[in-house]
């Protein structure tokens, strides 16, 4: 990274975590971007927590579409950026106990309506995926398209 005087900067981004670094990378082809960070290293507080798992249902109404939109870039980044993708497939279950069927149904319906592949599962299907699970965990939504994020 080259140090540039402030007058040579079109966009100043404060915080070099996942969001700040991603925004800087996205804007760099069109703008002179300066990315600043108070910590000793970029991503000091960011990498390895929620960033380690990618799923289409992550985030509220404003963030979830960004999660979906990020998939292609993370799975197949531009060759000049990385020779390999940053995602490894891993499915996920959002589970609920007896009596929470309506909440799991609402979750499934909400994201299915947005084009996310979410499959409703009952107790037998859950037990087949999680051997030894207690029987009160009888409601689930299955997301096949989730991935682990290579944070290294």
Buried (B, 14 or more C-beta within 10 A) or exposed (E): EEEEEEEEBEBEBEBBBBEBBBBBBEBEEEEEBBBEBEEEEBBEEBBEEEBEBBBBBBBEEEEBEEBBEBBEBBBEBEEEEEEEBBBEEBEBBBBBBEEBBEBBBEBBEBBBEEEBEBBBBEBEBBBEEEEEBEEEBBBBBBBEBBBEBEBE
